[in-house]
C-alpha cells in the first residue's frame, strides 16, 4: 500500500513512562541518519555469576533502557543484541508550570477542538478565532473535478458560509493565475497574490484589467517564449526562481533548466509529452483547448507551476496570515497532481494541517449542459463566438477526461478525508471527516439544492417601541405597523402567483437538448416538479411585533412558524432604553459598542452581540439552503442584517452597520451563479411596494 510521505518526520508508536506513572506516546521525531550520530566509547559491564546469561549490553553507544520493578534490577537475557541502531533521544524541553517550577517535556501536538468567534475564547484566542499557532485547527479544502462540474459554485458558497461564521476563508483559483501567466487577460475580481495584513477575508481579491507583470509573470513569459515580453517596460532584474526561491536567474534571462527539471521530476507525465509549439515565439500562448492538451509540454509546465505557486499562496495565508480555511480551486483531476499537493502541504505545514478533498461529479446531462453554457460567459471565452467557444470547451473537457482519476481507492487506502458530491448535492459520499471545520463544511454541503425558489426578508411593521425610540422590548404594532402587515400580505400573495406563472412559462419554452437561441437549459432539482405549486413558509420571531406582522397570512395557503432564533438581539440591562438614555447612563458602554459593534455584547442577564445572533441563526441558514419551498422571514433589524450579510457575502465590517430600515422587503433568488437580489420599498400612499432597480445595500449613517 503506497503512503503519502510526511517530509522530515516519521511516526513512532513507542510508549514511554514518565515520572508519576503517566504514560504517553512519543511525539513525531526528526529522521536522523545513523551515521551522523556521535560515537561513544563502550564501557565494560561488571560480570554477573549467572552462567552464560549476561545483562543486556550497550548498543551503538547507548544504554539499553532499564526496567525496574519492586527493587529488582535489569532482567538478564541470552537474546542477541539488535544490530540496528537505536532511535535518537530527543533532549527534554524545559518549561515552567503554574507553580513557578521547571518541568521537562517534549513538544506535543495541541488538541484541536471547536473555535467559534463569540462563543469560545482562550489566552491565545480571546476573540474565539483560530490562533495562528493552532495549525491543527485550520483547514485546506482541495477541489477535484472536471471543468463545468460546479466546482466554482461550491467553492463560492462554502467560502460565503464560512466567512459568515467568522472563520477567515479565501478561495485560491489556479485558473486566474494561469490566465495571467500565459499572457491572457485576468478577470476583474479574481485572486492575486494574497494579502495577509488585513482582518477582512473576502472570497476574491481584485485584479486590475491590465496588471503590471510581477516576477511570477515574467518567469512564466520566459518559460513560454525564452525571453520576457519586449514591451513590459521593466529593466532586467535578478529575480528568484518561482519554484526554487534561492536560485537566481541568469543575467540574460535564459530559460532555467533547473526549473524545467524540477517540474518534470514532480510531474513525469510532462516529460513524456511532446512540445508542438517549441519553435513558436509569441507574446502570449493560445489558451484554447490545445493549451490543456497533455502533449503540449510548455503549457503543461505552465499549468503545474501555476498550481504550485497558487498552493504556496494558500499556505502563506494559512501559516503566515490570519487565514483559517484556504480553498484550492482547480481541476486536480489526476492522481499525481493530488499526490504532489499533499507532499507540498506536508513539507510546508507538517502533519497537523487538515486537508479535505471535495470532488464534484455531474451525472445529470441537463446540469452538465447548463454548466457548460454558463462557462461561455467566463473570462476564457469572453467576447468569443458562442458556437465556436462551446465546441472548444467541449474539446477541453474531453482532454481532461482522458487522464481523469476520480477520488476513491487511493484516498481510502491512505486515510485521506474526502467528500464526493454528485449533481451538486443530489448524492453525497464522505470518508474520514475529521476536525470541527471539516465537519462544519461537510454538514453545509449536505444541504445544497438547485431548486428555483424565492426567499424574502423584512423587518416587522412599526411597533409602539419604535415610535418611542426604545430598543428591545416586546411591544405591539402601531397603527402604521398594522397597515404595513396587511399591505405586505397582499403583495407577497401577488408575487407568489406571478412567480408561478413565470416559472411555468419558462418551463414550457426551454428545451433539452437546447434549441438555437436558448441561453441555457433549466437546472435540475430533486423535489416537486417545476409545474407543481410550491409551498410557501412564513417564519416569524417569538416577539409580538413580528407575530402580528404575519397575522394576515391565510394558514391554508402559508405555513406559518415562530422561531426563537429570529428574535431581536437582546440588549441586556439596556432593554427598553433609548439610545440617548444609553449614552447618558452608560457612556463607557456606549463608546465601547461604537468602536466594535460586531464584537460587542450588551452587559447584563441575556445580553447578546452580533456574534451571538450569527451563531443562533446557523440552523436557519442551513434550513434555507436545504428547503425547496418559498420562505418569508419577518424578523428584526439585527437579524435582517445578519441574514442579508450571508446571502450578499458582505464584509465583516459592514454587517453590524448595514442600513436596514422599516418598510423594506428584500427578495432573494438562489441561482447557479449566485443570488439574485431585488429591493422593494413600502409606499404608504397606495399601500403597495415600489421596486428599487438600482438599490445597493450600504452602511447606515446613524449609530443604531
LOKELUM-351102 format. One line per field, with one value per residue (C-alpha): residue number from 0; x negated, y negated, z. Coordinates in steps of 0.2 Angstrom, whole numbers, plus 5000, padded with zeros to 4 digits. Layout:
k: [NUM, ...] $
px: [X, ...] $
py: [Y, ...] $
pz: [Z, ...] $
END
This chain:
k: [0, 1, 2, 3, 4, 5, 6, 7, 8, 9, 10, 11, 12, 13, 14, 15, 16, 17, 18, 19, 20, 21, 22, 23, 24, 25, 26, 27, 28, 29, 30, 31, 32, 33, 34, 35, 36, 37, 38, 39, 40, 41, 42, 43, 44, 45, 46, 47, 48, 49, 50, 51, 52, 53, 54, 55, 56, 57, 58, 59, 60, 61, 62, 63, 64, 65, 66, 67, 68, 69, 70, 71, 72, 73, 74, 75, 76, 77, 78, 79, 80, 81, 82, 83, 84, 85, 86, 87, 88, 89, 90, 91, 92, 93, 94, 95, 96, 97, 98, 99, 100, 101, 102, 103, 104, 105, 106, 107, 108, 109, 110, 111, 112, 113, 114, 115, 116, 117, 118, 119, 120, 121, 122, 123, 124, 125, 126, 127, 128, 129, 130, 131, 132, 133, 134, 135, 136, 137, 138, 139, 140, 141, 142, 143, 144, 145, 146, 147, 148, 149, 150, 151, 152, 153, 154, 155, 156, 157, 158, 159, 160, 161, 162, 163, 164, 165, 166, 167, 168, 169, 170, 171, 172, 173, 174, 175, 176, 177, 178, 179, 180, 181, 182, 183, 184, 185, 186, 187, 188, 189, 190, 191, 192, 193, 194, 195, 196, 197, 198, 199, 200, 201, 202, 203, 204, 205, 206, 207, 208, 209, 210, 211, 212, 213, 214, 215, 216, 217, 218, 219, 220, 221, 222, 223, 224, 225, 226, 227, 228, 229, 230, 231, 232, 233, 234, 235, 236, 237, 238, 239, 240, 241, 242, 243, 244, 245, 246, 247, 248, 249, 250, 251, 252, 253, 254, 255, 256, 257, 258, 259, 260, 261, 262, 263, 264, 265, 266, 267, 268, 269, 270, 271, 272, 273, 274, 275, 276, 277, 278, 279, 280, 281, 282, 283, 284, 285, 286, 287, 288, 289, 290, 291, 292, 293, 294, 295, 296, 297, 298, 299, 300, 301, 302, 303, 304, 305, 306, 307, 308, 309, 310, 311, 312, 313, 314, 315, 316, 317, 318, 319, 320, 321, 322, 323, 324, 325, 326, 327, 328, 329, 330, 331, 332, 333, 334, 335, 336, 337, 338, 339, 340, 341, 342, 343, 344, 345, 346, 347, 348, 349, 350, 351, 352, 353, 354, 355, 356, 357, 358, 359, 360, 361, 362, 363, 364, 365, 366, 367, 368, 369, 370, 371, 372, 373, 374, 375, 376, 377, 378, 379, 380, 381, 382, 383, 384, 385, 386, 387, 388, 389, 390, 391, 392, 393, 394, 395, 396, 397, 398, 399, 400, 401, 402, 403, 404, 405, 406, 407, 408, 409, 410, 411, 412, 413, 414, 415, 416, 417, 418, 419, 420, 421, 422, 423, 424, 425, 426, 427, 428, 429, 430, 431, 432, 433, 434, 435, 436, 437, 438, 439, 440, 441, 442, 443, 444, 445, 446, 447, 448, 449, 450, 451, 452, 453, 454, 455, 456, 457, 458, 459, 460, 461, 462, 463, 464, 465, 466, 467, 468, 469, 470, 471, 472, 473, 474, 475, 476, 477, 478, 479, 480, 481, 482, 483, 484, 485, 486, 487, 488, 489, 490, 491, 492, 493, 494, 495, 496, 497, 498, 499, 500, 501, 502, 503, 504, 505, 506, 507, 508, 509, 510, 511, 512, 513, 514, 515, 516, 517, 518, 519, 520, 521, 522, 523, 524, 525, 526, 527, 528, 529, 530, 531, 532, 533, 534, 535, 536, 537, 538, 539, 540, 541, 542, 543, 544, 545, 546, 547, 548, 549, 550, 551, 552, 553, 554, 555, 556, 557, 558, 559, 560, 561, 562, 563, 564, 565, 566, 567, 568, 569, 570, 571, 572, 573, 574, 575, 576, 577, 578, 579, 580, 581, 582, 583, 584, 585, 586, 587, 588, 589, 590, 591, 592, 593, 594, 595, 596, 597, 598, 599, 600, 601, 602, 603, 604, 605, 606, 607, 608, 609, 610, 611, 612, 613, 614, 615, 616, 617, 618, 619, 620, 621, 622, 623, 624, 625, 626, 627, 628, 629, 630, 631, 632, 633, 634, 635, 636, 637, 638, 639, 640, 641, 642, 643, 644, 645, 646, 647, 648, 649, 650, 651, 652, 653, 654, 655, 656, 657, 658, 659, 660, 661, 662, 663, 664, 665, 666, 667, 668, 669, 670, 671, 672, 673, 674, 675, 676, 677, 678, 679, 680, 681, 682, 683, 684, 685, 686, 687, 688, 689, 690, 691, 692, 693, 694, 695, 696, 697, 698, 699, 700, 701, 702, 703] $
px: [5000, 4992, 4991, 4990, 4973, 4973, 4957, 4945, 4955, 4958, 4971, 4967, 4979, 4967, 4974, 4963, 4967, 4964, 4962, 4978, 4983, 4990, 4989, 4988, 4984, 4968, 4970, 4965, 4946, 4935, 4927, 4909, 4895, 4887, 4870, 4872, 4874, 4859, 4848, 4847, 4833, 4840, 4838, 4836, 4851, 4847, 4850, 4864, 4862, 4877, 4868, 4869, 4883, 4877, 4885, 4891, 4876, 4873, 4879, 4872, 4865, 4881, 4888, 4902, 4917, 4918, 4934, 4936, 4950, 4951, 4932, 4927, 4914, 4912, 4918, 4905, 4906, 4897, 4905, 4893, 4891, 4900, 4888, 4899, 4895, 4907, 4918, 4910, 4916, 4924, 4917, 4931, 4938, 4939, 4955, 4962, 4978, 4991, 4982, 4966, 4956, 4947, 4954, 4947, 4957, 4956, 4966, 4984, 4997, 5010, 5028, 5040, 5057, 5071, 5067, 5082, 5080, 5091, 5094, 5076, 5061, 5043, 5027, 5021, 5038, 5048, 5060, 5063, 5054, 5042, 5025, 5011, 5001, 5016, 5012, 5021, 5037, 5036, 5041, 5036, 5050, 5044, 5057, 5057, 5067, 5068, 5072, 5091, 5095, 5100, 5083, 5083, 5102, 5097, 5082, 5091, 5105, 5093, 5082, 5098, 5104, 5088, 5084, 5101, 5097, 5082, 5069, 5057, 5059, 5052, 5053, 5036, 5041, 5027, 5036, 5034, 5015, 5014, 5023, 5011, 4995, 4999, 5002, 5021, 5032, 5036, 5054, 5058, 5062, 5051, 5037, 5020, 5005, 5013, 5013, 5011, 5011, 5030, 5043, 5056, 5056, 5066, 5068, 5058, 5046, 5046, 5035, 5034, 5039, 5020, 5009, 4991, 4981, 4973, 4959, 4970, 4977, 4960, 4954, 4969, 4965, 4948, 4954, 4965, 4955, 4937, 4937, 4948, 4960, 4951, 4964, 4965, 4956, 4945, 4926, 4918, 4919, 4910, 4926, 4928, 4934, 4953, 4950, 4933, 4933, 4915, 4909, 4905, 4909, 4895, 4892, 4898, 4915, 4910, 4923, 4920, 4916, 4917, 4935, 4939, 4931, 4939, 4957, 4953, 4947, 4963, 4974, 4966, 4981, 4975, 4958, 4966, 4976, 4970, 4968, 4978, 4975, 4956, 4952, 4966, 4961, 4977, 4981, 4995, 5000, 5016, 5027, 5040, 5042, 5024, 5017, 5024, 5018, 5005, 4995, 4992, 4976, 4974, 4992, 4992, 4977, 4985, 5001, 4991, 4980, 4996, 5004, 4989, 4987, 5006, 5004, 4990, 5001, 5014, 5001, 4994, 5012, 5015, 4997, 4992, 5008, 5024, 5032, 5042, 5048, 5040, 5049, 5038, 5049, 5043, 5047, 5034, 5041, 5025, 5019, 5001, 5007, 5016, 5000, 4989, 5002, 5001, 4982, 4981, 4993, 4984, 4967, 4973, 4986, 4981, 4994, 5006, 5014, 5031, 5034, 5051, 5054, 5070, 5075, 5089, 5097, 5111, 5121, 5136, 5134, 5146, 5135, 5119, 5126, 5131, 5114, 5105, 5116, 5113, 5094, 5096, 5098, 5082, 5065, 5058, 5072, 5077, 5081, 5079, 5091, 5103, 5104, 5085, 5082, 5094, 5086, 5069, 5074, 5081, 5064, 5055, 5066, 5063, 5044, 5046, 5057, 5043, 5032, 5046, 5044, 5059, 5057, 5058, 5047, 5031, 5038, 5047, 5031, 5021, 5035, 5037, 5053, 5064, 5082, 5089, 5104, 5115, 5125, 5122, 5130, 5141, 5130, 5115, 5102, 5090, 5074, 5064, 5071, 5060, 5060, 5073, 5071, 5071, 5087, 5095, 5091, 5097, 5113, 5116, 5113, 5126, 5139, 5136, 5150, 5153, 5172, 5179, 5187, 5189, 5183, 5190, 5183, 5191, 5192, 5209, 5221, 5218, 5221, 5225, 5207, 5201, 5212, 5205, 5187, 5184, 5173, 5178, 5194, 5209, 5222, 5237, 5238, 5243, 5257, 5244, 5237, 5254, 5256, 5239, 5243, 5259, 5250, 5236, 5248, 5257, 5240, 5232, 5248, 5247, 5229, 5231, 5244, 5234, 5218, 5228, 5234, 5216, 5209, 5222, 5219, 5200, 5203, 5214, 5201, 5185, 5178, 5166, 5155, 5156, 5163, 5154, 5157, 5159, 5147, 5146, 5157, 5165, 5155, 5162, 5168, 5174, 5191, 5208, 5209, 5207, 5226, 5232, 5237, 5224, 5227, 5224, 5217, 5218, 5206, 5208, 5199, 5207, 5210, 5227, 5222, 5216, 5230, 5243, 5234, 5238, 5256, 5265, 5257, 5270, 5263, 5272, 5260, 5245, 5235, 5233, 5220, 5212, 5194, 5184, 5168, 5176, 5179, 5171, 5153, 5156, 5149, 5147, 5148, 5152, 5168, 5182, 5170, 5167, 5150, 5149, 5153, 5139, 5127, 5130, 5132, 5119, 5107, 5092, 5103, 5110, 5092, 5086, 5100, 5097, 5079, 5083, 5101, 5098, 5088, 5098, 5110, 5123, 5120, 5132, 5143, 5147, 5136, 5131, 5120, 5120, 5109, 5122, 5135, 5124, 5122, 5141, 5145, 5134, 5148, 5159, 5147, 5144, 5163, 5165, 5151, 5159, 5178, 5186, 5201, 5203, 5200, 5203, 5194, 5202, 5188, 5179, 5165, 5150, 5157, 5161, 5143, 5135, 5146, 5143, 5124, 5124, 5134, 5125, 5107, 5104, 5088, 5087, 5085, 5102, 5113, 5117, 5119, 5130, 5144, 5160, 5175, 5193, 5204, 5191, 5194, 5178, 5181, 5168, 5167, 5153, 5145, 5131, 5120, 5125, 5140, 5151, 5156, 5171, 5177, 5194, 5200, 5217, 5227, 5239, 5249, 5256, 5252, 5241, 5222, 5211, 5196, 5179, 5170, 5153, 5154, 5137, 5135, 5125, 5119, 5131, 5126, 5134, 5127, 5140] $
py: [5000, 4984, 4970, 4951, 4946, 4934, 4924, 4924, 4934, 4952, 4959, 4970, 4980, 4982, 4979, 4971, 4970, 4953, 4949, 4950, 4966, 4956, 4965, 4955, 4959, 4952, 4937, 4937, 4936, 4929, 4943, 4944, 4953, 4966, 4962, 4944, 4950, 4947, 4962, 4966, 4977, 4993, 4996, 5013, 5021, 5030, 5048, 5057, 5075, 5082, 5094, 5088, 5076, 5058, 5041, 5033, 5024, 5007, 5005, 4992, 4982, 4981, 4989, 5001, 4995, 5002, 5008, 5009, 5016, 5018, 5016, 5029, 5024, 5027, 5043, 5055, 5062, 5073, 5064, 5057, 5038, 5030, 5024, 5009, 4993, 4987, 4972, 4955, 4947, 4930, 4919, 4914, 4896, 4886, 4876, 4868, 4874, 4863, 4866, 4857, 4873, 4880, 4896, 4906, 4911, 4915, 4905, 4910, 4909, 4897, 4903, 4896, 4893, 4881, 4862, 4851, 4832, 4825, 4842, 4848, 4839, 4844, 4835, 4837, 4833, 4821, 4817, 4836, 4835, 4849, 4844, 4843, 4856, 4869, 4876, 4892, 4882, 4875, 4882, 4883, 4888, 4895, 4896, 4910, 4912, 4910, 4892, 4887, 4898, 4884, 4883, 4864, 4864, 4875, 4865, 4848, 4855, 4863, 4848, 4837, 4848, 4850, 4831, 4828, 4839, 4828, 4841, 4832, 4841, 4837, 4845, 4848, 4850, 4858, 4853, 4834, 4836, 4847, 4834, 4820, 4831, 4837, 4819, 4820, 4806, 4808, 4807, 4792, 4799, 4814, 4819, 4812, 4814, 4815, 4800, 4806, 4790, 4786, 4794, 4795, 4810, 4810, 4824, 4815, 4801, 4788, 4790, 4774, 4776, 4774, 4779, 4774, 4790, 4796, 4808, 4824, 4817, 4813, 4830, 4838, 4827, 4834, 4851, 4849, 4838, 4839, 4821, 4808, 4798, 4784, 4770, 4774, 4758, 4767, 4767, 4784, 4789, 4803, 4812, 4829, 4844, 4846, 4864, 4863, 4846, 4847, 4850, 4834, 4831, 4828, 4810, 4814, 4822, 4839, 4852, 4860, 4878, 4882, 4876, 4887, 4902, 4899, 4898, 4913, 4923, 4919, 4922, 4936, 4937, 4920, 4927, 4940, 4926, 4918, 4900, 4895, 4876, 4876, 4865, 4853, 4835, 4827, 4814, 4825, 4843, 4848, 4854, 4863, 4882, 4886, 4877, 4891, 4905, 4915, 4917, 4898, 4898, 4880, 4877, 4892, 4884, 4868, 4876, 4886, 4871, 4860, 4873, 4875, 4856, 4854, 4868, 4858, 4843, 4853, 4860, 4842, 4837, 4851, 4852, 4834, 4824, 4824, 4837, 4852, 4860, 4860, 4867, 4873, 4871, 4881, 4897, 4908, 4922, 4933, 4944, 4937, 4919, 4924, 4933, 4918, 4907, 4917, 4919, 4900, 4896, 4909, 4901, 4884, 4887, 4904, 4917, 4907, 4896, 4904, 4907, 4911, 4916, 4911, 4918, 4913, 4925, 4922, 4937, 4927, 4921, 4906, 4900, 4903, 4894, 4879, 4878, 4878, 4864, 4854, 4856, 4846, 4830, 4833, 4825, 4839, 4836, 4818, 4809, 4825, 4833, 4844, 4858, 4860, 4856, 4871, 4883, 4878, 4880, 4897, 4902, 4895, 4906, 4921, 4919, 4918, 4934, 4944, 4943, 4940, 4951, 4949, 4949, 4967, 4982, 4972, 4959, 4973, 4984, 4968, 4962, 4946, 4936, 4933, 4929, 4933, 4923, 4930, 4917, 4903, 4911, 4925, 4938, 4935, 4948, 4944, 4953, 4950, 4932, 4925, 4909, 4895, 4885, 4900, 4906, 4889, 4888, 4906, 4903, 4887, 4897, 4910, 4896, 4890, 4889, 4880, 4878, 4862, 4853, 4836, 4830, 4814, 4804, 4790, 4781, 4781, 4767, 4752, 4755, 4744, 4745, 4739, 4724, 4721, 4724, 4738, 4753, 4771, 4775, 4784, 4771, 4772, 4765, 4747, 4742, 4739, 4756, 4765, 4756, 4762, 4780, 4780, 4772, 4785, 4800, 4794, 4790, 4807, 4816, 4807, 4810, 4828, 4830, 4820, 4831, 4847, 4840, 4835, 4852, 4862, 4851, 4854, 4872, 4873, 4864, 4872, 4887, 4901, 4903, 4884, 4876, 4862, 4846, 4855, 4847, 4862, 4877, 4877, 4883, 4899, 4901, 4915, 4912, 4907, 4905, 4887, 4886, 4891, 4877, 4873, 4872, 4855, 4854, 4838, 4838, 4825, 4822, 4826, 4807, 4799, 4786, 4800, 4812, 4798, 4793, 4810, 4812, 4809, 4824, 4837, 4853, 4864, 4857, 4852, 4862, 4850, 4854, 4845, 4846, 4840, 4840, 4825, 4814, 4797, 4795, 4795, 4778, 4785, 4771, 4758, 4766, 4753, 4738, 4726, 4723, 4706, 4714, 4727, 4713, 4703, 4718, 4730, 4718, 4731, 4745, 4734, 4729, 4747, 4753, 4739, 4744, 4763, 4766, 4783, 4790, 4780, 4789, 4780, 4782, 4790, 4806, 4812, 4798, 4803, 4796, 4799, 4814, 4822, 4818, 4826, 4842, 4844, 4841, 4855, 4868, 4856, 4853, 4872, 4875, 4861, 4869, 4886, 4882, 4881, 4870, 4851, 4843, 4826, 4821, 4807, 4803, 4788, 4776, 4786, 4802, 4795, 4788, 4804, 4814, 4801, 4802, 4821, 4820, 4805, 4810, 4794, 4789, 4792, 4773, 4769, 4782, 4773, 4756, 4761, 4749, 4759, 4748, 4752, 4754, 4763, 4780, 4789, 4803, 4816, 4830, 4843, 4846, 4857, 4841, 4833, 4825, 4813, 4798, 4786, 4772, 4766, 4751, 4749, 4735, 4728, 4718, 4733, 4747, 4755, 4759, 4750, 4759, 4750, 4756, 4748, 4752, 4757, 4762, 4750, 4744, 4734, 4716, 4717, 4726, 4739] $
pz: [5000, 4995, 5008, 5006, 5013, 5028, 5025, 5039, 5051, 5054, 5066, 5081, 5092, 5106, 5124, 5137, 5156, 5164, 5182, 5192, 5182, 5167, 5150, 5134, 5116, 5109, 5098, 5080, 5079, 5065, 5054, 5059, 5048, 5060, 5053, 5059, 5077, 5089, 5093, 5111, 5119, 5125, 5144, 5152, 5161, 5178, 5176, 5185, 5192, 5181, 5170, 5151, 5155, 5154, 5157, 5141, 5133, 5127, 5109, 5097, 5111, 5121, 5137, 5134, 5144, 5162, 5168, 5187, 5197, 5216, 5218, 5205, 5193, 5174, 5168, 5161, 5144, 5131, 5117, 5105, 5105, 5090, 5076, 5071, 5079, 5092, 5089, 5094, 5110, 5110, 5124, 5135, 5134, 5150, 5154, 5169, 5176, 5185, 5202, 5195, 5195, 5179, 5172, 5157, 5142, 5124, 5111, 5109, 5097, 5103, 5105, 5091, 5097, 5091, 5089, 5087, 5087, 5101, 5110, 5114, 5120, 5127, 5131, 5113, 5106, 5116, 5102, 5098, 5081, 5077, 5083, 5071, 5080, 5080, 5063, 5068, 5069, 5051, 5035, 5017, 5005, 4988, 4975, 4962, 4946, 4928, 4921, 4921, 4936, 4948, 4957, 4957, 4963, 4978, 4982, 4982, 4993, 5006, 5007, 5009, 5023, 5032, 5031, 5038, 5053, 5055, 5050, 5039, 5022, 5005, 4988, 4978, 4960, 4949, 4933, 4937, 4939, 4923, 4913, 4919, 4917, 4900, 4894, 4894, 4902, 4920, 4926, 4937, 4954, 4953, 4966, 4966, 4977, 4995, 5006, 5024, 5034, 5034, 5046, 5032, 5021, 5005, 4993, 4980, 4978, 4964, 4949, 4938, 4919, 4914, 4928, 4929, 4927, 4943, 4944, 4943, 4927, 4920, 4924, 4915, 4900, 4900, 4901, 4886, 4875, 4881, 4885, 4893, 4883, 4874, 4879, 4898, 4902, 4915, 4917, 4919, 4937, 4947, 4952, 4961, 4953, 4956, 4961, 4969, 4978, 4982, 4964, 4954, 4936, 4924, 4918, 4900, 4907, 4899, 4902, 4919, 4916, 4935, 4934, 4920, 4928, 4945, 4937, 4926, 4941, 4950, 4935, 4925, 4913, 4906, 4902, 4890, 4881, 4865, 4863, 4847, 4850, 4854, 4839, 4842, 4848, 4853, 4866, 4874, 4872, 4864, 4879, 4868, 4870, 4864, 4879, 4890, 4879, 4890, 4874, 4875, 4886, 4888, 4893, 4905, 4914, 4915, 4922, 4935, 4940, 4942, 4953, 4965, 4966, 4970, 4983, 4991, 4991, 5000, 5013, 5016, 5020, 5032, 5040, 5040, 5038, 5048, 5037, 5045, 5028, 5011, 4996, 4982, 4967, 4952, 4942, 4952, 4941, 4941, 4955, 4953, 4955, 4971, 4977, 4974, 4983, 4998, 4998, 4996, 5011, 5022, 5018, 5022, 5036, 5044, 5048, 5058, 5045, 5040, 5021, 5014, 4996, 4988, 4972, 4961, 4949, 4936, 4930, 4925, 4907, 4909, 4923, 4913, 4898, 4909, 4917, 4900, 4894, 4909, 4906, 4889, 4899, 4909, 4906, 4894, 4881, 4885, 4868, 4858, 4846, 4857, 4845, 4842, 4861, 4866, 4854, 4860, 4878, 4874, 4867, 4883, 4894, 4883, 4885, 4904, 4904, 4896, 4912, 4925, 4940, 4952, 4971, 4978, 4982, 4984, 4995, 5006, 5007, 5013, 5025, 5016, 5021, 5006, 5000, 4984, 4978, 4964, 4954, 4966, 4981, 4975, 4982, 4994, 4999, 5014, 5020, 5036, 5040, 5055, 5063, 5068, 5052, 5041, 5049, 5048, 5029, 5026, 5035, 5025, 5008, 5013, 5012, 4994, 4981, 4965, 4966, 4960, 4974, 4982, 4999, 5006, 5021, 5030, 5047, 5057, 5055, 5065, 5084, 5099, 5105, 5088, 5090, 5107, 5101, 5113, 5109, 5113, 5122, 5116, 5111, 5100, 5082, 5080, 5068, 5054, 5058, 5056, 5039, 5034, 5039, 5028, 5013, 5014, 5015, 4999, 4990, 4994, 4988, 4972, 4969, 4973, 4959, 4946, 4950, 4947, 4930, 4925, 4930, 4921, 4905, 4907, 4909, 4893, 4882, 4887, 4878, 4880, 4870, 4868, 4853, 4844, 4854, 4870, 4883, 4894, 4899, 4916, 4931, 4938, 4955, 4965, 4973, 4967, 4948, 4941, 4936, 4953, 4965, 4978, 4996, 5005, 5023, 5034, 5048, 5062, 5079, 5095, 5099, 5097, 5084, 5072, 5075, 5072, 5056, 5049, 5056, 5040, 5030, 5027, 5035, 5022, 5009, 5020, 5033, 5047, 5061, 5076, 5079, 5094, 5083, 5074, 5090, 5091, 5099, 5117, 5125, 5142, 5156, 5142, 5136, 5134, 5134, 5120, 5113, 5121, 5138, 5135, 5130, 5146, 5158, 5151, 5142, 5143, 5136, 5123, 5117, 5118, 5106, 5094, 5092, 5089, 5086, 5079, 5094, 5107, 5119, 5129, 5148, 5160, 5160, 5142, 5134, 5117, 5102, 5084, 5085, 5096, 5083, 5069, 5079, 5083, 5065, 5059, 5058, 5050, 5036, 5033, 5033, 5020, 5009, 5011, 5008, 4991, 4996, 4996, 5013, 5020, 5036, 5047, 5058, 5067, 5062, 5069, 5062, 5045, 5044, 5048, 5035, 5022, 5026, 5022, 5006, 4999, 5005, 5015, 5023, 5042, 5045, 5036, 5045, 5061, 5052, 5037, 5033, 5036, 5039, 5042, 5027, 5016, 5008, 5001, 4988, 4985, 4972, 4973, 4956, 4949, 4948, 4965, 4972, 4963, 4973, 4972, 4985, 4987, 4997, 5005, 4998, 5012, 4999, 4989, 5002, 4988, 4986, 4974, 4965, 4968, 4952, 4957, 4976, 4984, 5002, 5011, 5028, 5039, 5043, 5060, 5075, 5079] $
END
